């Protein structure tokens, strides 16, 4: 039996900060180092992240700590 795929959901920076527990500057620093999911631009002042990529990153960090 196949598990239904999660719908793709885009989230804004305040939601990303709430999920990962780190501040904006660290998120952008980690993105620059290639150690955090990259944002996508929806316009000149609108950056979003793919929710499932953030969830996968959080799981990977938690797994690495265990």
Gaussian input, Z-matrix of N, CA and C with variables (Angstrom, degrees):
# hf/3-21g

backbone

0 1
 N
 C     1     B1
 C     2     B2     1     A1
 N     3     B3     2     A2     1     D1
 C     4     B4     3     A3     2     D2
 C     5     B5     4     A4     3     D3
 N     6     B6     5     A5     4     D4
 C     7     B7     6     A6     5     D5
 C     8     B8     7     A7     6     D6
 N     9     B9     8     A8     7     D7
 C    10    B10     9     A9     8     D8
 C    11    B11    10    A10     9     D9
 N    12    B12    11    A11    10    D10
 C    13    B13    12    A12    11    D11
 C    14    B14    13    A13    12    D12
 N    15    B15    14    A14    13    D13
 C    16    B16    15    A15    14    D14
 C    17    B17    16    A16    15    D15
 N    18    B18    17    A17    16    D16
 C    19    B19    18    A18    17    D17
 C    20    B20    19    A19    18    D18
 N    21    B21    20    A20    19    D19
 C    22    B22    21    A21    20    D20
 C    23    B23    22    A22    21    D21
 N    24    B24    23    A23    22    D22
 C    25    B25    24    A24    23    D23
 C    26    B26    25    A25    24    D24
 N    27    B27    26    A26    25    D25
 C    28    B28    27    A27    26    D26
 C    29    B29    28    A28    27    D27
 N    30    B30    29    A29    28    D28
 C    31    B31    30    A30    29    D29
 C    32    B32    31    A31    30    D30
 N    33    B33    32    A32    31    D31
 C    34    B34    33    A33    32    D32
 C    35    B35    34    A34    33    D33
 N    36    B36    35    A35    34    D34
 C    37    B37    36    A36    35    D35
 C    38    B38    37    A37    36    D36
 N    39    B39    38    A38    37    D37
 C    40    B40    39    A39    38    D38
 C    41    B41    40    A40    39    D39
 N    42    B42    41    A41    40    D40
 C    43    B43    42    A42    41    D41
 C    44    B44    43    A43    42    D42
 N    45    B45    44    A44    43    D43
 C    46    B46    45    A45    44    D44
 C    47    B47    46    A46    45    D45
 N    48    B48    47    A47    46    D46
 C    49    B49    48    A48    47    D47
 C    50    B50    49    A49    48    D48
 N    51    B51    50    A50    49    D49
 C    52    B52    51    A51    50    D50
 C    53    B53    52    A52    51    D51
 N    54    B54    53    A53    52    D52
 C    55    B55    54    A54    53    D53
 C    56    B56    55    A55    54    D54
 N    57    B57    56    A56    55    D55
 C    58    B58    57    A57    56    D56
 C    59    B59    58    A58    57    D57
 N    60    B60    59    A59    58    D58
 C    61    B61    60    A60    59    D59
 C    62    B62    61    A61    60    D60
 N    63    B63    62    A62    61    D61
 C    64    B64    63    A63    62    D62
 C    65    B65    64    A64    63    D63
 N    66    B66    65    A65    64    D64
 C    67    B67    66    A66    65    D65
 C    68    B68    67    A67    66    D66
 N    69    B69    68    A68    67    D67
 C    70    B70    69    A69    68    D68
 C    71    B71    70    A70    69    D69
 N    72    B72    71    A71    70    D70
 C    73    B73    72    A72    71    D71
 C    74    B74    73    A73    72    D72
 N    75    B75    74    A74    73    D73
 C    76    B76    75    A75    74    D74
 C    77    B77    76    A76    75    D75
 N    78    B78    77    A77    76    D76
 C    79    B79    78    A78    77    D77
 C    80    B80    79    A79    78    D78
 N    81    B81    80    A80    79    D79
 C    82    B82    81    A81    80    D80
 C    83    B83    82    A82    81    D81
 N    84    B84    83    A83    82    D82
 C    85    B85    84    A84    83    D83
 C    86    B86    85    A85    84    D84
 N    87    B87    86    A86    85    D85
 C    88    B88    87    A87    86    D86
 C    89    B89    88    A88    87    D87
 N    90    B90    89    A89    88    D88
 C    91    B91    90    A90    89    D89
 C    92    B92    91    A91    90    D90
 N    93    B93    92    A92    91    D91
 C    94    B94    93    A93    92    D92
 C    95    B95    94    A94    93    D93
 N    96    B96    95    A95    94    D94
 C    97    B97    96    A96    95    D95
 C    98    B98    97    A97    96    D96
 N    99    B99    98    A98    97    D97
 C   100   B100    99    A99    98    D98
 C   101   B101   100   A100    99    D99
 N   102   B102   101   A101   100   D100
 C   103   B103   102   A102   101   D101
 C   104   B104   103   A103   102   D102
 N   105   B105   104   A104   103   D103
 C   106   B106   105   A105   104   D104
 C   107   B107   106   A106   105   D105
 N   108   B108   107   A107   106   D106
 C   109   B109   108   A108   107   D107
 C   110   B110   109   A109   108   D108
 N   111   B111   110   A110   109   D109
 C   112   B112   111   A111   110   D110
 C   113   B113   112   A112   111   D111
 N   114   B114   113   A113   112   D112
 C   115   B115   114   A114   113   D113
 C   116   B116   115   A115   114   D114
 N   117   B117   116   A116   115   D115
 C   118   B118   117   A117   116   D116
 C   119   B119   118   A118   117   D117
 N   120   B120   119   A119   118   D118
 C   121   B121   120   A120   119   D119
 C   122   B122   121   A121   120   D120
 N   123   B123   122   A122   121   D121
 C   124   B124   123   A123   122   D122
 C   125   B125   124   A124   123   D123
 N   126   B126   125   A125   124   D124
 C   127   B127   126   A126   125   D125
 C   128   B128   127   A127   126   D126
 N   129   B129   128   A128   127   D127
 C   130   B130   129   A129   128   D128
 C   131   B131   130   A130   129   D129
 N   132   B132   131   A131   130   D130
 C   133   B133   132   A132   131   D131
 C   134   B134   133   A133   132   D132
 N   135   B135   134   A134   133   D133
 C   136   B136   135   A135   134   D134
 C   137   B137   136   A136   135   D135
 N   138   B138   137   A137   136   D136
 C   139   B139   138   A138   137   D137
 C   140   B140   139   A139   138   D138
 N   141   B141   140   A140   139   D139
 C   142   B142   141   A141   140   D140
 C   143   B143   142   A142   141   D141
 N   144   B144   143   A143   142   D142
 C   145   B145   144   A144   143   D143
 C   146   B146   145   A145   144   D144
 N   147   B147   146   A146   145   D145
 C   148   B148   147   A147   146   D146
 C   149   B149   148   A148   147   D147
 N   150   B150   149   A149   148   D148
 C   151   B151   150   A150   149   D149
 C   152   B152   151   A151   150   D150
 N   153   B153   152   A152   151   D151
 C   154   B154   153   A153   152   D152
 C   155   B155   154   A154   153   D153
 N   156   B156   155   A155   154   D154
 C   157   B157   156   A156   155   D155
 C   158   B158   157   A157   156   D156
 N   159   B159   158   A158   157   D157
 C   160   B160   159   A159   158   D158
 C   161   B161   160   A160   159   D159
 N   162   B162   161   A161   160   D160
 C   163   B163   162   A162   161   D161
 C   164   B164   163   A163   162   D162
 N   165   B165   164   A164   163   D163
 C   166   B166   165   A165   164   D164
 C   167   B167   166   A166   165   D165
 N   168   B168   167   A167   166   D166
 C   169   B169   168   A168   167   D167
 C   170   B170   169   A169   168   D168
 N   171   B171   170   A170   169   D169
 C   172   B172   171   A171   170   D170
 C   173   B173   172   A172   171   D171
 N   174   B174   173   A173   172   D172
 C   175   B175   174   A174   173   D173
 C   176   B176   175   A175   174   D174
 N   177   B177   176   A176   175   D175
 C   178   B178   177   A177   176   D176
 C   179   B179   178   A178   177   D177
 N   180   B180   179   A179   178   D178
 C   181   B181   180   A180   179   D179
 C   182   B182   181   A181   180   D180
 N   183   B183   182   A182   181   D181
 C   184   B184   183   A183   182   D182
 C   185   B185   184   A184   183   D183
 N   186   B186   185   A185   184   D184
 C   187   B187   186   A186   185   D185
 C   188   B188   187   A187   186   D186
 N   189   B189   188   A188   187   D187
 C   190   B190   189   A189   188   D188
 C   191   B191   190   A190   189   D189
 N   192   B192   191   A191   190   D190
 C   193   B193   192   A192   191   D191
 C   194   B194   193   A193   192   D192
 N   195   B195   194   A194   193   D193
 C   196   B196   195   A195   194   D194
 C   197   B197   196   A196   195   D195

   B1=1.4533
   B2=1.5234
   B3=1.2970
   B4=1.4552
   B5=1.5289
   B6=1.3374
   B7=1.4655
   B8=1.5168
   B9=1.3363
   B10=1.4695
   B11=1.5255
   B12=1.3222
   B13=1.4702
   B14=1.5270
   B15=1.3371
   B16=1.4659
   B17=1.5221
   B18=1.3204
   B19=1.4626
   B20=1.5243
   B21=1.3107
   B22=1.4638
   B23=1.5193
   B24=1.3173
   B25=1.4644
   B26=1.5186
   B27=1.3179
   B28=1.4528
   B29=1.5263
   B30=1.3367
   B31=1.4571
   B32=1.5242
   B33=1.3173
   B34=1.4558
   B35=1.5303
   B36=1.3136
   B37=1.4627
   B38=1.5338
   B39=1.3329
   B40=1.4750
   B41=1.5281
   B42=1.3353
   B43=1.4654
   B44=1.5218
   B45=1.3292
   B46=1.4632
   B47=1.5292
   B48=1.3252
   B49=1.4645
   B50=1.5248
   B51=1.3293
   B52=1.4646
   B53=1.5273
   B54=1.3207
   B55=1.4640
   B56=1.5251
   B57=1.3273
   B58=1.4656
   B59=1.5199
   B60=1.3313
   B61=1.4556
   B62=1.5137
   B63=1.3269
   B64=1.4642
   B65=1.5271
   B66=1.3089
   B67=1.4598
   B68=1.5233
   B69=1.3273
   B70=1.4596
   B71=1.5241
   B72=1.3288
   B73=1.4666
   B74=1.5246
   B75=1.3338
   B76=1.4663
   B77=1.5244
   B78=1.3139
   B79=1.4721
   B80=1.5206
   B81=1.3387
   B82=1.4627
   B83=1.5328
   B84=1.3247
   B85=1.4731
   B86=1.5318
   B87=1.3420
   B88=1.4659
   B89=1.5271
   B90=1.3388
   B91=1.4705
   B92=1.5191
   B93=1.3276
   B94=1.4612
   B95=1.5140
   B96=1.3306
   B97=1.4694
   B98=1.5267
   B99=1.3337
   B100=1.4604
   B101=1.5123
   B102=1.3354
   B103=1.4664
   B104=1.5234
   B105=1.3239
   B106=1.4623
   B107=1.5213
   B108=1.3430
   B109=1.4702
   B110=1.5227
   B111=1.3119
   B112=1.4589
   B113=1.5207
   B114=1.3052
   B115=1.4641
   B116=1.5200
   B117=1.3085
   B118=1.4650
   B119=1.5190
   B120=1.2892
   B121=1.4601
   B122=1.5239
   B123=1.3317
   B124=1.4603
   B125=1.5195
   B126=1.3165
   B127=1.4568
   B128=1.5108
   B129=1.3197
   B130=1.4619
   B131=1.5266
   B132=1.3221
   B133=1.4646
   B134=1.5213
   B135=1.3291
   B136=1.4559
   B137=1.5335
   B138=1.3290
   B139=1.4654
   B140=1.5247
   B141=1.3246
   B142=1.4640
   B143=1.5253
   B144=1.3158
   B145=1.4541
   B146=1.5138
   B147=1.3326
   B148=1.4581
   B149=1.5333
   B150=1.3239
   B151=1.4618
   B152=1.5289
   B153=1.3161
   B154=1.4653
   B155=1.5302
   B156=1.3280
   B157=1.4638
   B158=1.5293
   B159=1.3339
   B160=1.4602
   B161=1.5263
   B162=1.3337
   B163=1.4677
   B164=1.5231
   B165=1.3363
   B166=1.4698
   B167=1.5285
   B168=1.3339
   B169=1.4552
   B170=1.5234
   B171=1.3317
   B172=1.4660
   B173=1.5301
   B174=1.3207
   B175=1.4672
   B176=1.5264
   B177=1.3292
   B178=1.4592
   B179=1.5293
   B180=1.3248
   B181=1.4607
   B182=1.5242
   B183=1.3366
   B184=1.4630
   B185=1.5280
   B186=1.3208
   B187=1.4679
   B188=1.5208
   B189=1.3197
   B190=1.4698
   B191=1.5358
   B192=1.3137
   B193=1.4707
   B194=1.5151
   B195=1.3076
   B196=1.4752
   B197=1.4943
   A1=109.11
   A2=116.38
   A3=121.97
   A4=110.16
   A5=115.42
   A6=120.97
   A7=108.17
   A8=117.68
   A9=118.82
   A10=110.81
   A11=115.57
   A12=120.99
   A13=109.51
   A14=114.84
   A15=119.54
   A16=108.70
   A17=117.17
   A18=117.94
   A19=109.55
   A20=115.98
   A21=120.19
   A22=107.66
   A23=114.93
   A24=120.59
   A25=108.19
   A26=116.57
   A27=122.38
   A28=108.86
   A29=116.08
   A30=120.02
   A31=110.16
   A32=116.03
   A33=122.67
   A34=110.06
   A35=116.27
   A36=122.91
   A37=113.81
   A38=120.77
   A39=118.45
   A40=112.94
   A41=116.97
   A42=120.30
   A43=111.51
   A44=116.98
   A45=121.27
   A46=109.57
   A47=116.94
   A48=121.46
   A49=110.28
   A50=117.28
   A51=121.28
   A52=111.65
   A53=117.82
   A54=121.24
   A55=113.27
   A56=117.14
   A57=119.25
   A58=113.18
   A59=117.55
   A60=120.29
   A61=115.23
   A62=116.72
   A63=119.70
   A64=108.61
   A65=115.53
   A66=121.20
   A67=112.39
   A68=114.00
   A69=122.64
   A70=112.52
   A71=116.99
   A72=119.58
   A73=111.71
   A74=117.17
   A75=120.44
   A76=110.95
   A77=117.00
   A78=120.12
   A79=109.75
   A80=116.81
   A81=119.96
   A82=111.76
   A83=117.42
   A84=119.97
   A85=109.71
   A86=116.92
   A87=120.35
   A88=111.44
   A89=117.15
   A90=119.80
   A91=110.26
   A92=116.46
   A93=120.94
   A94=112.97
   A95=115.88
   A96=121.45
   A97=111.48
   A98=117.64
   A99=121.14
   A100=113.29
   A101=117.10
   A102=121.07
   A103=113.21
   A104=116.68
   A105=122.18
   A106=107.39
   A107=117.62
   A108=119.20
   A109=111.74
   A110=115.86
   A111=120.27
   A112=110.84
   A113=114.61
   A114=120.36
   A115=109.06
   A116=114.55
   A117=121.42
   A118=107.53
   A119=116.69
   A120=121.12
   A121=109.42
   A122=114.91
   A123=120.07
   A124=111.40
   A125=115.54
   A126=120.95
   A127=108.51
   A128=117.44
   A129=120.76
   A130=114.19
   A131=117.61
   A132=120.21
   A133=111.53
   A134=117.18
   A135=120.19
   A136=110.51
   A137=115.61
   A138=121.05
   A139=108.39
   A140=115.90
   A141=121.74
   A142=109.08
   A143=115.67
   A144=123.00
   A145=107.81
   A146=116.30
   A147=121.41
   A148=107.15
   A149=115.85
   A150=121.84
   A151=112.28
   A152=117.77
   A153=120.24
   A154=111.66
   A155=118.28
   A156=121.05
   A157=110.52
   A158=116.99
   A159=120.76
   A160=109.52
   A161=117.12
   A162=120.75
   A163=111.24
   A164=117.39
   A165=121.39
   A166=110.95
   A167=117.93
   A168=121.94
   A169=110.29
   A170=116.89
   A171=120.65
   A172=110.02
   A173=117.57
   A174=120.95
   A175=110.60
   A176=117.59
   A177=121.13
   A178=111.21
   A179=117.67
   A180=120.93
   A181=109.87
   A182=116.89
   A183=120.06
   A184=111.17
   A185=117.11
   A186=120.84
   A187=111.70
   A188=116.54
   A189=120.70
   A190=111.51
   A191=116.44
   A192=120.82
   A193=112.47
   A194=117.66
   A195=120.93
   A196=113.13
   D1=135.94
   D2=-177.45
   D3=-91.33
   D4=135.80
   D5=177.27
   D6=-81.19
   D7=130.93
   D8=179.75
   D9=-63.79
   D10=140.05
   D11=-179.80
   D12=-71.27
   D13=145.17
   D14=175.27
   D15=-71.16
   D16=141.35
   D17=175.49
   D18=-67.37
   D19=145.67
   D20=178.48
   D21=-73.10
   D22=129.08
   D23=-179.44
   D24=-128.74
   D25=135.96
   D26=178.89
   D27=-102.62
   D28=136.70
   D29=-179.51
   D30=-125.88
   D31=150.87
   D32=-177.97
   D33=-90.49
   D34=169.88
   D35=-175.07
   D36=-54.46
   D37=-45.11
   D38=179.62
   D39=-58.03
   D40=-35.95
   D41=177.21
   D42=-69.95
   D43=-38.09
   D44=177.33
   D45=-62.73
   D46=-46.84
   D47=179.12
   D48=-58.79
   D49=-44.14
   D50=179.99
   D51=-63.59
   D52=-36.96
   D53=-178.37
   D54=-74.46
   D55=-39.79
   D56=-172.90
   D57=-97.27
   D58=-19.42
   D59=177.09
   D60=75.15
   D61=21.37
   D62=174.83
   D63=-125.27
   D64=157.84
   D65=-174.92
   D66=-80.24
   D67=166.18
   D68=-177.83
   D69=-53.43
   D70=-47.39
   D71=-175.99
   D72=-61.55
   D73=-39.47
   D74=179.08
   D75=-69.93
   D76=-37.41
   D77=177.26
   D78=-58.99
   D79=-47.99
   D80=-178.82
   D81=-69.09
   D82=-33.63
   D83=176.23
   D84=-64.40
   D85=-47.02
   D86=179.13
   D87=-63.99
   D88=-37.10
   D89=176.21
   D90=-61.40
   D91=-42.81
   D92=179.51
   D93=-63.07
   D94=-30.09
   D95=178.60
   D96=-86.27
   D97=-3.25
   D98=-178.20
   D99=76.12
   D100=20.77
   D101=-176.67
   D102=-110.01
   D103=12.07
   D104=179.17
   D105=-146.55
   D106=145.88
   D107=179.58
   D108=-55.51
   D109=139.85
   D110=-177.59
   D111=-79.28
   D112=151.74
   D113=176.63
   D114=-84.56
   D115=162.41
   D116=174.00
   D117=-117.83
   D118=145.63
   D119=179.96
   D120=-98.03
   D121=126.57
   D122=174.60
   D123=-101.06
   D124=-3.24
   D125=-179.14
   D126=173.09
   D127=-177.86
   D128=-176.35
   D129=-58.96
   D130=-32.11
   D131=-177.10
   D132=-128.69
   D133=33.63
   D134=-176.76
   D135=-138.57
   D136=101.33
   D137=176.74
   D138=-106.90
   D139=139.30
   D140=178.65
   D141=-134.65
   D142=159.94
   D143=175.39
   D144=-122.88
   D145=151.81
   D146=175.33
   D147=-79.37
   D148=121.44
   D149=-174.35
   D150=-54.75
   D151=-43.64
   D152=-177.56
   D153=-65.12
   D154=-31.73
   D155=177.23
   D156=-68.13
   D157=-38.05
   D158=176.89
   D159=-66.80
   D160=-45.09
   D161=178.30
   D162=-59.24
   D163=-42.42
   D164=179.08
   D165=-64.68
   D166=-38.91
   D167=178.64
   D168=-64.17
   D169=-46.15
   D170=179.03
   D171=-59.51
   D172=-43.77
   D173=179.70
   D174=-63.08
   D175=-42.44
   D176=-179.90
   D177=-63.60
   D178=-41.08
   D179=178.61
   D180=-66.04
   D181=-43.56
   D182=179.27
   D183=-63.45
   D184=-42.30
   D185=178.63
   D186=-62.91
   D187=-36.44
   D188=-179.32
   D189=-68.70
   D190=-26.85
   D191=-179.18
   D192=-82.90
   D193=-17.99
   D194=-177.80
   D195=-86.65

